[in-house]
Amino acid sequence: MNVSMMAAAVAACTVLTGAAAAQIPNYTLVGQFPLLTGGDGWDVGPDGRVVQMRGNQVWRQDAPGGGSYSLLGTVPAGAVSPFGTSFVRVSPGGGTLAFGDNNFGANARVHFVGLDTLSVSAPAATTSVLSGNFDATWDGNALYVTGAGSDFVPYVNRITFTNVTGTPVSSTIITGIGGGSGGVAIFGNQLVTGVGFGGHGLPTDQVRAIALLGVNAAPAPTAFSAGTVVGAFLSASPLGYDRFGNLLVGGGDAFGGSTDIGYAAVVNPASPGEFLRLSPAGTSVTYVVRFNAFTDELLVTAGGIAYRYAVPGPAAAGLLLLAGLPAARRRR
């Protein structure tokens, strides 16, 4: 893609809503790469490479931003539902892969496997814990998981590991999250989660923030309604943060009444009315958005393509400006 084509693409797919958002950087489309064909859940490891599952297979991108993937190995076929994983999350240190089995009901499980134990010759054993599962995020050695039980009421579970055996232990820390699970993300001491589908008096798309230390220390689960409303975006899933502390929101509300769909949002939490809409594949699809801390890029995905957004350095910004000058002169 040449500079003038890139500038046109940026103009077509980046829209700032609300007043000028000083905390939101000027994310610019800089390229794209394919995700694994036929894959489902994916995440970005600390080395900047995508780790993606395809059924019970675990694949890893050969280089950050590249289009080729290598099979690391497999997990037991029964560890994943026929619909694929609900989520895939690489631990902060890069050694452990967590994934949801995407089952529903009393037997739903979250699994953990060491990436260095994976082999192409035989499935690697996993450890697991009972938990509904829809989305998840790591915070240190703890995994926070959204899901729902057989009563269909969504919650957030915190999964930790015992010191002696390394066995995962799950406890519910937030309850009463509408009628459908949303995403979950952590930045500093703030945990955010949202309503993936409206119910129980709560609308689809509502996102609330709750102090992490408070819910971890509480003797009983905290009600979602006790959190502070951050805003209402799409279907509140997935959720994440960039390195500036801006909230990232994907998904889309095609059935919940708001018809809010067709972009990924970058939200200034201090002023939620200020957010960036990124729609690299058009406004009729739903997007997943993640931050790649290794490459310092946003990855906005749809249709098996990951679109890379970066903050232009001085040289790149100058090129984009120069690319627009001839057209500006012709309009005078």
N, C-alpha and C positions, 0 to 999 in steps of 0.2 A: 504494500500500500504506500503510494507516494505521499508527500507532505500535503498537497492540496486535497487529495482524496481523504486523508486523515482529518484535516480540518473540517471538511464537509460532513464526515461521519460524526465528529464530535458535536457539531452544530445540530445535527439531526437527532441525536440520542441523549443529550445532556440538557436537562431543563431544571433551573433553580426555582423552587416554589417558595414564596414568601419574601421577606426582606433579605438583603445581602447577608449571607451566613458566613461570618468571619472565621468560624471554627471549621467550616467544611472546606477542604482544599479543592483546588481546581482539577479534579480527576479527569483525565483525558484518555480516550481510547488509544492504546498503543499496539494492539495485536490480539491474536486469538490462538487457541490450540484445541484439538479435539479431546474429549473425554473418551474413556474406553467404550468401544462399541458393545452394546448389550449390558453395560454395567449398571449398578444401582447406586448404593450409598458411597460417598467419597469424602475425603478430607485432605488437608494439606499438612504434611509433616514439617518438623522444625527445619529440615534441609530444603524446604521450598518445593518438594516434589509431591504430586498428588498420589494418594493411596486410595484405591477404589476396589470394591468387591463386585464380583459377577457371580451370583449364586454363592457357592461356598468357596470360590476362588478369591485369592487376594493378589492384586496386581499393584505395581508401583511404576510411576513415570520414570523414564530413564534419566531425564534432566528437567529442571524447572522450565516450564513453558514449552516443552517439547511435545511431539506428537506420537512418540513410541512408548510402549509399556512392556514390562517384563513380569512374568508370573513368579511370585514369591513362594506360593504354595497354597494349600487348601486347609480348610477346617472340616470337621465332620458334617456331612450333608444334612443331618437332622438339626444342626445348630441354626439353620436359616430356613425361613418359611418359603413356600413356592413363589411368593411375591417378591423375594429378595429381602435385603436388610432394611430396617427402618432408618438406621443411621450408622455411620462409620466415623469414629473419632480416634485420632492418634494422640497419645499422651504427650505432655509438654517435652519430655525428654526423648521422645521418639521410640521408646522401647516396647510400648504396649499398645495394642489395638483393641478398642472396645467397639462392639457393634450390637445393635438390637435385633432380635430374631424376627420382629415384625409379626409376631403372633398376638392374639388378643385373648384375654381371659386369665384364669388363675395360673396357667402354666407358662405365661409369657416370661421370657428371660433376656437378660443382658449378659453377653459373653465377653471374655477377656482372653487374649492370646498374645504371647511374646512374638514380636516380629522376627526375632532371630531363631525362633523354634519352627518357623514355617519351612516346609519342604515340598518339593514337587513329587517326591516319591511316596509319601503317605500323609494323610490328614494329621495336622497337629492338634493335640488335645487342648481344649479350652477349659477355663474355670467360669462358672456362671452363677447368677443369683436371680431369684424370682423378682420380676418387676415389669409392669407395663412399660412400653417403650415407644417413643415417637421421635424425640430429638434429645440431644445431650451436649454437654460441654464439660471439659476438664477444668479443675482449679487445683493446681498442685497434684496431690495423689488422690483426690476425691473426684468422682464423676457425678454430675447432676443431670438427672434424666426426667423428661416429661413423659407422661403416659396416663393410662386410665385403667381402673380395675373393672371387674364384672358389673359394677354399678354404673359404669359409663361416666363417672365424674372424674375429670382430669386432676392430676396432682403433679408435684415435683418430688422425686426421691433423691436422696443423697446416698451414694454408694461409696463406702470406705473399705479398707482392708485391715484384717487383724494382723498384729505384729508377729504372732507365733506361726500361723499357718498360711498367711496371705489369702485367706478365704474372704471373698467379698461379702459385705453386710449392707443391706439396704434398709433405709428408714425414710418415712414420709415427712417432709418438712413444710410443704405448702399444699393446701387443698382448696377445693371449690373454684376451679378455674373454668367457668362457663360450661359449654356443652361439648367441646372438642379440644384436644391438646394443641398447643402452639410450640414455639421454640423456646430456648433458654440460652442465656449468655451471662457472663460475669465480667465486670470491669472494676478493678479496685474492690471496694466493699459492697458494690451494688450487684445484686442478681436481678435480671429482668426476665420475665416470662409473659406469655400472652394467651389470648383466647383464639384458638384456631377455628372454632365454629361456635356461634352464639348459642346460649342456653342458660337457664337458671338466672334470668334477668341481666345477663352480661352479653354485650354485642360481640360479634366476630370482629377481630382486629385490635381489641383493646390490649395495650401493653402497660404493665405496671412494674415498678422497681421496688425492691425490698432489701433492707440492709442484711447482708449475708451473715454477719456475726450474730445478729439477733435471731434469725431463723435457725441457725445451727445450735444455738445455746438454749432455745426455747424448750420447755418440757413437753410441749404438745405441738402438733402441726399449726402453722400460721395460716390464717385465711388469706386468700388472694386479695380479697377486698381491703385488707389492711395495708396493702402496698400503695405507693404513690403513682397516679396515672401519668405515664410518660406521653402517651398519644394513642392514636388509632391508625394503623397502617396495614393494608393488605390483609393477609391471614396470620400475621404475627409469627411467621415461620418461613425459613429459619431466621434466628436472631444472631447477631454478632457485633463486634466492635472493630473499628480500625485503630491504628496506633495513636490517633489523636483523641480517642474517646468518643467518636461519633458512632451512633447506633446504626447497625446495618439490618435491614428488614427485607425479606423476600416473601414469596407466596402470592396468593391472590384470592379475593373473595368473590368467586363466581356464583355462589349459591346463598350466601348469608344476607343478602339484601343491599349491601353497599356497592356492589359491582366494582369494587376497587381492585384493579388488575392491570397488568401490562408494564410493570416497571420494577426495579429494585430501588429501595430508598436508602439514602444516607442522611441520617437525622442528627441535627444538633440537639442533644438532650437538654441544654440550657434554654433552648427556644424551639420546641418541637414543630412550630409552624414553619420553620426554616429547614427545608430538606431538598436534597438533590434527587431527581428522578433519572435513572439510567435504563434505557430501553434499546439495547444494541440489536435485538432481533425483532423489533416491532412492539406494538402495544396490545397485541391480542394473545400473548403467551404469559406464563408465569415464570418467575426467575428465582434462582438460588444465588445468594451472594455470600462470599467468604473473603477474609483478608489473609493474604499471604505475607507473613511478617518477614520472611527471608528475602523476597524480592520487593517488598514494600508496595504491593499491588492489590487492588481489589480484583477478585474473580467473579464475574457475573455470568451465570450459565443458563442456557436454554437450548433445547433441541440437541443435546450432546456436544455443544460448543461452549468453551470457556472464553469469555471476552475479558481481556486484560486492561485494567484502568490503572494509570499511574499519575503521580503529580509531576508535571514537566519540570526538569531542571532549567537553569537559565538558558542553556544552549537550545534545548528543545522548544522552550517557550518562544525564543527569538525566531526560530524557524517557522513556527505556527503563525506568528505575527507577520513575518515576511510573506508567507504564503497567501495571507489575506490582502496584502497591499495592492497587487495588480488589480484584483477585482474591485477594491475600494476606489482606485483611481479611475477605472472604467465607468463607475457609476456617477462620477462627478460631472 
